């Protein structure tokens, strides 16, 4: 940064003006801006903009129409109002709402899945298919399925276990290919 001797007098005077304004009125400006915006970071930006306007128009400060603090606070208020107006001028952003109804998948997926299941069931033995039909399609308990098929409940359990395992393996093979 150049020393004060090498910079033009006007620039040094302007810098001194902004520093003195901030030292004298910065706290009041920040408190007022924070009260208006309810946001400390936004208030700091407003104070900075107000000091920038004072730097650009130093003749407005000594116009004799009122106090410097009053002029600065008016500038702060005007900046905040301008920001509010600019925000209101633009239509508010609306978040995309989730759909009310559940999105239904393509029926082709169900067709393919049913074809895979039918193919896998056709590869099972008749005994395994009969157990799955009793337990899963008709909703029978193990005991009811055992009575309907005329086999012990333990056999129903083991056949359903191995039948489901075979279906799972067939589905995995089908997906891999």
N, C-alpha and C positions, 0 to 999 in steps of 0.2 A: 504494500500500500504506500503510495507516495506520501511524503511528509507534507505538513500544512503549508510549508513555504513554496513547494512546487505546484500545489493545486491552486486553481483560480480562487480569488477572494469570495466570489459569489457562492461557489460550491462549499467552501468552509463555513460561510455564514448560514447557508441552508441547512447544513448538517448540525450546526450549533442550535439553530432554531428548532429542528425536530427533536434533538436531545433535550432541550430545555422544556419543550411542550410535553414530552413524555415524562420527564422528571417531575414536573409540576402537576400535570393533569392525567397522567397515565392510569393511576389507581382509580380515580373517579370514572374515567372512560371505561376501564375494564369492568368495574362493578356494575355500571349502567348497562353495558353491552351484555354482560352475563345475565343480568336480570331480564333483559329483553329476549335473549336467545335461549336461555336456560341450558347453555352448553358452553363450557369454559373454552374449548378449542375454537369454536366458532366465534366466540366473543373476542379472543385474541386476534383472529383474522380481521374482525370488524375494526378493532382499535388500530391495527396496522394500516388498513385501508384509509381510515380517518386521518391518520398522521401523514399518509401519502398525499391525500387531498390537501392537507394544510401546507405541505411542502410545495405542491404544485401551484397553490394560490395563496402565497404569503400575504398578499395585499388584503385579503378578506379578513385576516386576523386583526388588523388595526384600522378597520373601517369606522370605528367610533360608534357603532350601533349597539354595542353590548359587550359583555365580557368574552374573553377568549374561551373560557371554560364553557360558557353557554353555547358559543358557536361550535366548539368541538363536540359537545353532547348532542347538539342538533344534527351534526353530520353523522354521528354514530346512529342516532335514531333513523335518519334517512337511509343509511346503508342497510340497516336491518329491514326497514319497510321495503326497500327495493328488492332485497333477497326474497322476502315473503311474496311479493307480487310476482317475481320471476318464477318462483315455485308454483304458485297458483295458476299462472298462465299456461303452464304445461299440464296436460291431463295427467291425473294420478296414475301411477303404474299399478296394474292389477295382477296379482299373482294368479297363475293358472290353478284353477281348483281341480281337485281330483274328480273323476267322473262319478256320477251318482250311482249308476248301475255298473255291476261288475262286467268287465270286458270278457266276452265269451271267446274261447279259442276257436280256431278253425276246425270245422267238423272233419277235415281230412286227417287231423291228428288222431281223433277217436277211431276213425276207420282203420288207419294203419295199426294202431294199438290193438284193436280187436282182431285184426288179421294175424298179428304176431301171437296173441294169446291163443287163438284157434289153432294156429300151426303148432304152437308149443304143446297144447292139450292133445293134439292128434299124435304126438310122439310119446305120450305117456301110456302106460299099460292100462287096461280096462279097470283093474282094481284101484289103481291110483286115481283115475278119472272119477270113478264112482264115489270114492271117499270125498274128493273135493266138491263134487256135486251136492252131496248130502250136507257137508259142513258149510260151504260157502254160498252155494246157490239157494239151497232150501233153508239155510239158517239153523239147522239142527245142532244140538249139543253133541258132544262125543258119545255120550250114552245113547241118545236117540239115533245117531248114525249107526252105532254098533248094532242096535236092535233091528234097524231097517235093513242093514246089509247082512246080518246074521254072523257077525264076527266079534271078537272080544274088543273092549274099549282100547286096550293097549295097541292092538293092531291098527285101529282107526288113527290113533295118534302117530304111530310110526309111519303109516302110509301117507298121511297128510304131510308129515315132515319131509319125507323123501320126494313126494310129488311137488311140493312147493320149491324144494331145492332144485329139482329138475327143471321146473318152469323158470326159475331165476337164471339158471345156467343157459337155458335156451334163449332167454331174452338178452343175456349178455353176449352170447354168440351172434345173435341177430344184429345187435347194435354195432359189434366189432366189424362185421362184414359189410 
